Amino acid sequence: MSLERKYRTLARAQRALLWFAFLVLLWVGVVVLGEVIMRAGGRTPWRARTVLGMKIEPGGKLFRRAAKLGFVHVPGALTIQFPDGYTVRATHDETGLRATGPVSATDVPTQPSIWVFGCSFTYGMGLNDDETFPWMLQERFPEYGVVNFGQCGYGTLQSLIQLQQAFEERPAPRVAVLTYAEFHDERNTLLSHWRKGFFYYNTLGPLQQPYARLGRDGRLRVRMSSVEYKGVPFMRQSALVHSLEEKCDLLLEQYVIRSHDVSKALVEEFARVCAAHGVGLIVAGIDIHPLTTDILAFCRARGLSTVDIAVDFGGDGAFSLMPHDDHPNVTANRLYADGLEPVLREMLAKKAASVP
């Protein structure tokens, strides 16, 4: 090879190397600039939360594994102490359901019953037994047995599974109350956003969770998964990577998973199961959000009884347990009971009139 050709070949290799180095530096510069912009805008790398400081006695655990529901509360009389020392007591029966009266929580009501389904709002996280709205309903409807199916971390899917299981184990109630909040949507489909916010509760017991998808035929598909969230590489170190991960999750939710549509299908199935057993259904909205309003409108369009019992947590803090915890306080629960009582009385009167 002539010296001239060797020179040209070397020159091409050098030019290619220079272009490669330029592109690498450009990519690094874009990443660094993106990271600076993200952090300047208040974005941060992902930091997994913990529940260190919360104490559960006896046993140290709040959850135990359940085959179809994923997890349920452990049975027994528990003392729950929050990190700042705020302490409440909760009584669970052998299936993990919370007490609604001074009678033994293990007694299945022999009188006609009212079943109330929901999440930690219904369960009454951060409250003593007698401060929860299902307990208050029991006091206002002593001729009925009120059963509190609320469990921390549950969504509409788990409420539906509870309903199906309860019909196999208990006499059918006169009325079922299904509480709904927009944040149940991400629980029903186990979105990454929910995994990130909930998996750290594994320290309070083993967690797995059922989740639902809509098939191409419009039918619900239910699967089980661990709640563990590992994330994508570098999202614990980079605000940019964390932001991109969140954006991908939003796009996946918007165009593929469509959690709100899944919730509507779950509510429809809940109503169908109740109707098949001759049980009256009330769907109660428990938070102020356009998606909650949409679910209530969706239910009314299908002839279902609805009630909006939400209170404003964004005001002066009169309805939350802050600074101890961000769940509804006893005042909010009293308003929940106030909102449900007239609708329940109307529904119960209709059901009683239809009983031969």
N, C-alpha and C positions, 0 to 999 in steps of 0.2 A: 504494500500500500504506500502510495506516495506521501511525502510529508504534507503536501497540501490537503490530501483527502483526510489524513489523520487529524489535521488541524480543524477541518470542517466538522468531522465526527465529534471531536472533543468539544467544539464550540456548541454543537447541537445538544450534547449531554449537559453541558454547563447551563445552557439556556433552559433546558427542561428542569434541571435542578433548581435554578433560580425561580422559575414559575411555580414549582412545587413548594419551595420555601415561602414564596410570596402568598400563595393560597393558604398555607398553614398559618402564617402570621395574620392574614386577614381573618381567618376563622377564629383564631385566638382573640384577636381584637374585638370581633363581633360578640364573642362570648363574654369577654371581660366588660365590654360596654353594656351588654344586656344585664349582666349581674349588677353593675353599678346602678343602672336605671331601676331595676327591680328593688334593690335595697333602699335607694333614695325614695322610692314610692311606698315604702313601708312593708314590702314583701320580705319574707324570711324563708330560710330553709325549713324543711319539715322537722318538727320536734314532737316526738311521741309523748303524749301526756301520761301521767301516772296517777294512781289513787293512793299513793303512799300517805299514811297518816290517817286513813279511814280505818276504823276498828270495828269488827263484828264479833260479838260474844254471845254465846259460846261458839267455838269452832273456827272463827276467823274467816268464814266463807258465807257469801250471800246466795250463790248459785250452785246448782248441781245439774249434771247432764240429764237430758230427756230425749228419748228416741226420736219422736216426731217434731217436738217443739224446739229442740236444740238445747234449751236450758229452762229450768224453773227455779223458783226460790227454794231454799232449804227449809224443811219443816222446823217448828219449834218456836219458842219465845225468844226473840233476839233483841239485843241492845246494839244500836247502830250509833257510833260516835264519829262525827265529822272531824276533819283536821283541826278546826278551831275549838274543839271541845264540846260543841253543840251535840246533844244526845237525845235520841228518841227510842221508843220501844215498838217492836212490830211482832205480831203473833200470826204464825202461819200454820195451817192444818197439815196433815200428812202428805197432801198433794202439792203444798207450797202456796195455797190460796190464803189471802189475808182475812183475818177476822172482821166481821161486820157487826158484832155484838158481844156482850159479856158471856154468852153461852160458849161452850167448848167449840173451838174452830173446826174440830173434826166432825161435828154433827152435820149430817146432810139434812136440810130443812124438810120436814114432813108436810108443811103447809104449802100452798101455791107459792111459787118463787119468782123472783126477778133476777135476771143475770146481767151483770155489767162487765163489759169487755173493754180493754184498753192497755195503755202503757203505764209508765211510772206516774203520770198524772192521776190515773184512775187508782193505781195501787196506793198512792199517797207517800211517795218517797220524801223523807225529811219530816214526816208527821207521825204522831202517835196514832194508834189504832182509831181512837174515838174522834180524831180530827179529820178523817178522810170522808169524802162525800158519800161513798157507799155505806159507811157506818151511819151517817146522818139520814140517808134514805131509809135504812132499816128502822131507825127511830120514828120516822114519819109514816112508815108503812108496816106497823107491827104485825098485821095479819098476813104478811108475806115474808118469805125468807129471802133476803138479799144476798146474792153470792158475788163477791168481788173477784173477777178473773184477771184483774189488772196485774201485769208483771213488768218490772223494769226492763226497758230495752225492746219491748214487743212492738210489732206493727200489725197491720190488718191481717196479714197472712197468718200469723200465729194466733190471732183472735179467731180466725176461721177454723183453724185446726182444733183449737180449744172447744169451739162450738160443736164440731163434729164428734169429738171425743166425749164431750159432756152428754150428748144425746144417747151415747152408748152406756153411760154409767149412772145417769140421774134421771128422775122424772122430768118431762119437758116443763119449762117455765111458762108463765102466762105471757111475759114480755122479756125481750132481750134488748139491752141498750148497747149499741156499738159506738164508742167514742172515736173520733177521727181528728187528726191534725196533719198539716201538710208535711211535717217531718216524718210521718209514717211512710211516705212514698219511698224514700231512699232505704228504709229498713225492709220494705217489702221486696225490693230487688237486690238488696245487699250491695249498694253502690260503694265504690272505693271511699267516697267521702264519709260514709257511715262506718266502714271498716276502720278508717283512721281514727274516728272519734270514739269507737266503742271497744276495740280489741284490748285496750289496756285494762279493761275490767276483768280480764283473765286472772288477775291477781286475786279476785274475789270468788273464783270458781271456774271450772272448765266451761268454755263457751264454744258452741257451734250454732249455726243458725240456718233455718230453711229460707229459701228465697224463691221468687216466682218470675217467670218470663211468659210473654204471650207468644204462642206459636203462630205460624202463618195462617192456620185455620181459626185464629182468634181464641183458642182455648188456652187455659192456664197450664203451665208446666212447672212443677215444683221440684226443687233439688235441695240438697243439704251441703253446707260448706263450713269450713273453719272460719272463724271471725278474724283470724290472724292477718295482719297486713304488713308485708315486707317492703312495699314501695319499689320504685325504680332506682337504678344506680345514681348516686350522687345527689339525690333529692334531700338527703340529710345535711349536705354540705353547701348546696347551691340554691339560692332563691330563684334563679332563672329556671333550673330544672324542675323545682317544685311548682312553679307557675305554669310551665309547659305541661306537667303531669295533670294539674287541675284543669287546664284548658282541654286536654284530650278527654278527660273524664266528662266534662260538660258536653262535648260534641258527641261522645258515645251515648250519653244519656238522652240527648235531644233527638238523635237520628236513629238510634238502634234500640235502646232499652225502654225508653218512654215509661218511666216509673208511675207517672200519674194515671196513664191509661191502665197499667197493671192494677193500681189501687181501685179504679172504677170497676174492673172485672172482679176483683176480690169482694167489693161491697155487693155487687150483683149476686155473686155466688152465696154470700152470707145471707142475703135476703131470700134467695131461693131455698136454702136449707131451712131457714125459719118458717117460710110459708109451707114447706112440705110437712112440717111438724105442727102446723097450726099455731105458731108462736108469733105474737105481735112484735114488730121491730121498730125501734126508734134510733135514728142515726143522729148523734150529737156532735156538733163542731166544738172543739175545745181550744182553738187558737185563732187569732185574727190574722188571716192571710187569704189572698185571692184564690189559692188552690183549695183551701178549706171551703170557702164560699162556693166554689165551683162544684165540689163534691156534694154539698147540700142541695144545690140546684139540680144536679144530676139525679139525686135520689127523689126529690119532689116530682121531677118529670116522669118518674116511674111509679108514682103513687105511694111512695114511702113516707112515713112520718119523720120529720126532722125538727131539730131545735138547735139554735146557736147559743151556747152557754159560755162562750169565750170571754175572758177578761183581759184587760190591757196590761201587759207586763212592762210596757215601755214607758209608763208614767212615772209616778213618784216612788215606785217600789212598794206600794201598799198591798200588792197581791203576791209578792214573791218572798221566799225564805232568805233572801240576801240579807246580810253578808255570809250566812252559813252555807247556802245552797241556792240554786236558781230555779227550784221547783215551786209550784203554787203553794201558798201558805193556807192556814185554816180559814182565813177570810175568803180567799178565792174558792176554796172547797165549799164553803157555805153558799156562795153564789152559784156554784155548779148545782148544788142540791136544790136551791131555790128555782133555778131555771128548769130543771128536770121534773120537779114535783107536779106541776099542773099538767104537763104533757103525759106523764106517767099515769096520773089519775084518770085522764080522759081515755087513754089506751086501755087501762085495766077495766074501766067501766064497760067499754065496748066488748072486751074479751069475756067479762063476766056475763054480759047479756047474751052472748052467743053460746055459753055453756048450757047444755040441756039440764 
